[in-house]
Amino acid sequence: MKSLTRRQFNRLLGAYGATVACSVVARAARAGEPLEYRMLAQRAESAAKSEAKSAAQAQVMLRFGISGHTPATMQVLRLGLPEFKDDLAKRTNGAVGVELLGGNAICTELTCIQKTLAGTVHGYNSSTQNAARTVPFFNCLDFPFLFPSRASMFHFFYDPRSEALLRKPLRERFNVEFLWTSCELRNLYMGLAWRDKQRVRRPEDIKGSKIRVTGSDLGRTAVSLFGANAIPLDWAETLEGLKSGVVDGQETSSAAAAAYNMGAVTSQDVGVEFFAFTEHTAMDARVFAKLESAVQRAIRESAFVAQQFTQREIEKSLAETIGMQDPPKPGSIWAKNNVKVNVLTKDEKAAWIAKASPQANPKPYEAWRERITKLGGTDVYGEIYKIAREIPETTRAEAVPARRWWTAA
C-alpha cells in the first residue's frame, strides 16, 4: 500500500471501522494518490462524521452484513453494495439509510443469512451457494450447466418469471427477500502444484485431486462426478487451505479469487463454467413487508440500479482488471501472478458436460430436482433451463436488456 504501513492501516480500522477505513484507502489508491496516513485519517474522520449524521437523520436504518467484503475487495468483485446504499439515500432524500458491515465484522459467507433470519441484521450479501446450507431452495440455481453463459443468467434474473420461480418461494417459505445478484459462472482454480503440470482441460486431468467446494450440494455432486474429491471449506479458510495444501484447488469465480488475493496461490483458471456464482444481496422478508410501500418501491428501484451496476462493472473487471482471457491482459491480476487461463474448446467443454450435467447424467440429481419441484411448486430446473436458452449463446452479458423483474411488463 505504498507509504501506508500495516500498523497505520490497522489504526484506521480500529478508529473508524472497516467500511470507512477501506473506503478512503481504496478511493485514494484508485485516484493514484500517495497513501499518507495523516491525510487518510482526516478523510476517514470526515467520512465517519458524515455517516453518523446520515444515520441520525434517517427515518429507517437498515443494517446489512456483507461477510468478508470490503471497499477494497469490491474494486475487483463489483457487487453494487455502496451504489445501492448511495442510490437509496438519494432516492429517499436521506429517509432510508443503509449500514454496510463487512470484513467479517458481524458474519461470514455461511452465517450472514443466519444472522439476518435471526434478526441480528436486516439484510445480507453472500453467495447463494453458501446460503444454501441454511436455505436449501437456493440449490435451484446450482444444477450443473443450467446456465450456458453469464448473459443467460442476467436474462433470467431480469425476467419477471424469476419472481414466480425464485423470489416468491424464497419470500413465502424462507423469509428471504431476494434483491439482486452478481452473475458469473464457476471455474476450477488449481493451486501451485499445477504450475509446472500440463494445462487442465478434461475431467481426467483432476482425477483424485482435492477441490474446495461451497455449501451447495449440487456443486459438490458435480465435482465428485468430475472424478475429484469435494472438500467443503468456508470461504474465510480457503486461502490458507490452498497455501497449506489441505486442498489442491477450488471452485469459485474469477472475480472472487482475484478480489481475495488468491492469484498468488493459483496456477490455472480452468474455464469449465459448470454452475452459477451468484453473490446475492437480500433482506429479511418480514422486515421488508413491514416497511411503507414507498420505501419498498425505493429499495426495489435501488436494487435495480445495483443489478445494472454489477452487469456492467463485473464484465469490465473480468476483462481489464483480472485478465480472464488467454493470455491474460498485460498488467492484469492474472498476468502479474502468471495464472494460466484455460479457455476450453467446445469438444473439451462437452467432456465436462457429459460427466456432470443433469441432461446427460440425470440420476445423481433426481432427488434434488424432486425436492426443488416440491418447494417451488413446479419443475424449477426445467423452467429456468428453458429461459436460459432463449437468447443466443454468443450474447455478451453487458448487452442483455435490463428489466424490472417485479413488474409483468
N, C-alpha and C positions, 0 to 999 in steps of 0.2 A: 504493500500500500504506500509506496514511495516514502515520504518522510514520516508518516504516522506509524508509531510503534504499536505492537500488540498491547502493551500495558496502557498506552494512551487510548487505544480503541476500547479496551475493557473499562476504562474510566468513563468514557462516553456512554457505554452500555449501562453501567451502574447508575449514572446520574440521570439519564434521560430515557432509558428503556430501549429495547431492541428496535422497535419500529422507527422512532425518531433518529436514533444514532445511525442505523444502517441507511436510512433515507438521505441524511445530509452527506454521508460519505459517498454513497452511490451517485448522488447528483453532482458532487464536486468532481468525482472521477470521470463521469460521463462528459463533463464540461472541459476536462483536461486541466483542471486547476490543481495546484500543489496541495497535498493533504496535510495542511498545517493545523496542529491541534487547537491552538487558540481560536483561529477562525472557525473551525468546525464546531467548537464548543459554543461560540457565540450564536451560530446558526441553529444549533440544537436547542439552546435555551429559548431562542425566539420561536422556534417551531413548537416546542413543548408548551409555551405560554399560549400560542395560537390554538393548539389542540385543546388545552384546558378551557379557553374562552369559548370555543365552539361547543364543547361538551356542556358547559354551563348554560348556553343559550338554547341548546337542542331540547325540544319537547319530547322527542323519542330518541333514546340512545341504545343502539344495538351493538352487542359485543360479539365479534367473530373470532373463533380460534382457527388459526391457519397453519398448524403444525410447524414444521421446520422452516417455512418460507420467510424470507426477509426481503426488504427492498433490493438487497444485493443479488440474491438468487433470482429475483423476478426481473432483473435486467436481461437474463437469458431465457428463463421459463416465464413468459409474459402472460400471467394469469388474469390480469384485469382487475385485481382487487383494489389497488389505490384509485384506479379510474372509476370503479363502481362507487367507492366512498365519496370521491370528489363530485361525481355527477349527481349523486343522490342529495348531497348537501346543497348544491346549486339549484337542483330541480325543486327542492322544498324550501328554498330560502333559509337554510340552516335549521329547519324544524326537525329534521331527521339526521342524526349523526351516527357514524359507524366507527367503532374502535377495533383495530386490527391487532390481534395478539399472536404474533408469530415467534419464530425462533424456538419452537417447542416450549415456550414460556408457560403455556396452560394445557397443551395437549399435543399428542403425536399423530402421525398418519392413522394409526389404529384406534386412537382414543378420542379424536375430535368429534366424531359423530356420537360417541357415547356421552361425552360431556355436554353436547347440545341437547340430546334427548333427556338427560338428567337435569337440565335447567341451569348448568354452570355458565354456559354461554348461550346466545340466541341463534347463532349460526356458525358455520364452519366451512373450511376448504380442505379437501383431501382427495386422493384418487378414489373413484368408485370401487376399484378393486380392493383396496384396504378397508373401505367402509363396508364391503360385502360380508366381512366377518360378523358385523352387527346386524346388517340388513341384507339378508340373502337375496332379495329380489334384484339387487344391483348386478347379480350374475347374469341377468338377461342381456347385458351389453358385452359379455365376455366369451360368448361362443366363438371358438377359433375361426378366423376368416369370415366372420359375419359381415365385416365392412371391407370392401375391396380397395378403399383409398381414404385419405383424410377428407377429400371432398365429399365422399358419400356419408361420412359422419356428420359434417356440417349440414348436409342436405336433410338428414334425419332430425337433428336437434332443432333446426329451424322449422320443420314441418309441423303443422297443427296436429297431425296424427300422433306425434310424440306425446301429446297431452294424454290421450287415452291409453297408449301403450306403455308409457314410462311414468309420467308425472302423477297421474291420478292414482294408480296403485301405490306409489310411494307415499303420497299425501294421506290417502284414506286408510292404508293398512299399517304404515310405519311412521306416520307423523313427520315425514320429510318433505319440505317444500323445495323442489329442485329448481335452482335459479339459472345457472349457466355452466359451461364446461369448456376446458381446452379439448382439442381433438388431435390426437396423434395415434399412431399405431406402434405397437410394442415390437422391438427388435431384441436380439441377443447381443450381449456385450461381454466379450471374453477377456479374462484377466491377462496379466503379464506373461504367464506361462505359454500363452499362444503367440507371443511376439515373434518368435522365430519359426512357428509352425506354418503349414500351408493355410491358405485362407479357408475359413469355414463357409461352405456353400451348400452342403447337403446334410440331412439329419445324421447320417452315419459319422460325420466329422465330429460330432459332440457326444457320441455314444459313451455312456458311463460317466460323463462329467457331472459335477455338482453345480446346479444352476439355482441361484436365489430366485424365489418367486414371491408374489404378493399373497394377500388373503383370498384371492379368487380361486375357488375350487376348479373352475373350468380352465383357468390358466395353468394350474398345477397339472391337470389332466393332460393338457396339450404338451407340456414339457416332458412329461413321462412318456407320452406316445412318440415323441421325437427320439426316445432312447436315452435321455439324460435322467439324472436323479434330481427331483424337485425338492429344494430346501427352503421352507418358509422362513423368512427373516424380516424383521421390522426394518423399515427404510432407514431409521436412525442408526442401525447396526450394520448396514450393508457395506459402507466404505471400509470399515475395519475388517469385515468379513472377507472382502476382496484382498486387502493388504495382507492378512494373516494366512490366506489360503483355505479358510473354512469353506469358501465356495470358489469354484473355478470361473464363474461368470454370473451374469444376472439377466433377467428380462425386465426391461423398463422402456422409457422413451429416450431419444437422443437429447431432447431439451432437458429432461430431468437429470440424466447422467452428467451432462455438461454443466448445468447450473450448480450442482453439488460437488464440483471439482473431482469427478471420477475419471477424467481424462488421463490423469497420471497413473491410474491402475487399470486402464483399459487398453487393449491392443487391437481389438477388432470390433467394429459396429456391423453386425450381420443383419441385412435388410429383410428379415423374414416377414415382418409386418403381420404377425399372426393373431393379435387381438387388440382391443381398444386400450389406449391410455387416455383416460378421461379424468382429469384433475378438476373436479366439480366444486361448485360453491352452492350451499343450500342453507335453509333455515329450519328451525322447529316449526312445523306447520301449525301447531297450536298457538304459537306466538304470532305467526303471520296472520292467522284467522282473526285474532283479537284487534288487529290494527284497523284504523279507519280505512274505508275503501280508497280514499285519495292517496293514502300512504302506500297501500298495497299496489296501486297503479304506478306510483312513483318508483317503487322497488323493482317492479317488473320492467319498467322502461329503462332504469339504470342497469338492470341485468342484461337487457337487450344491447345497450351500449357496450357493456363489458364483453358480451359474446362476440360482437363485431371486432372489438379490440383484439381478442385472442385470435380470431380468424386471420386478421391482418398481420399482427405483430409476431406471432409464433412462426408463421411461414417465413417472414423476413429473418428471424433469428436462426431458423434451421439452415437457411442458405448462406447467410452472410456471417453470423456470429459463430455458429457451431461448425459449419462446413460439412453438412451431411450430403456429400457427393464424392464421386471417385474420379480424380483425387480430391481431397478436401481443399477448399479455397485457401490460398496462402494467407497466413495471419489469423486464420480461424482457430477455434479451440482444438478441434481435432487435428489440424495441421501442426500446431505447436506441440501436441503430445504424440505425434506420429501414430495416430489411430488410423488403421486401415478401414475404409468404408467399403463393405462388400455389397454392391448393388447386384441382386440376383437376376439372372435371366428368367424368361417365362418358364422354361423347362426346369430350371433349378427350383423356382418357387413352387412348381407343381409337385415336386417331390415332398415338400413340407405339407402342402395341402392334402396330399394323398394319405399322409400319416395321421393328421390331426383334425381335419375338417369334418364336422357332423354330416356334411353332404356325402363325403367319401367313406367315412367311418362312423356311422351313427350310433352304434351300440353303447360306447362309453358315455354318451351324453343323454341317453334316453331318460334316465331318472331325473336329471336336471331339467330337461325340456318339459317333462310332465309337471314337475314342481313349479316351474315358472308359469306354465299354462294355467295351473290352478290359482296361483297368486294373481296373475294378470287378467284372468277371465277369458283369455283367447290364446292362440298359438303365437306368443310374442316373438319367439325366434323367427318363425316363418314370415310374420308380417314385417319385421324390421329387415329381414333378408331381402324381401321384395322391394321395399322402399329404398334401400341402399343401392339397388341396381337400376334405379330409374334414370340415373344420369350416366353419361359415358365415363368409362374408367380413366380416360385421358383428361377429364375436367380438373383444372387447377383448384386447389382448396380455396384460394382467395377469390375465385370467380363465382363461387356459389352465392346466389342472391340471398340477402338477409330477409327473414320474415318473422313477424311477431307470432310466436308459436301458440300464444294463448287466445288468438282470435281465429275464427273459421275462415276469414278472407284469405 
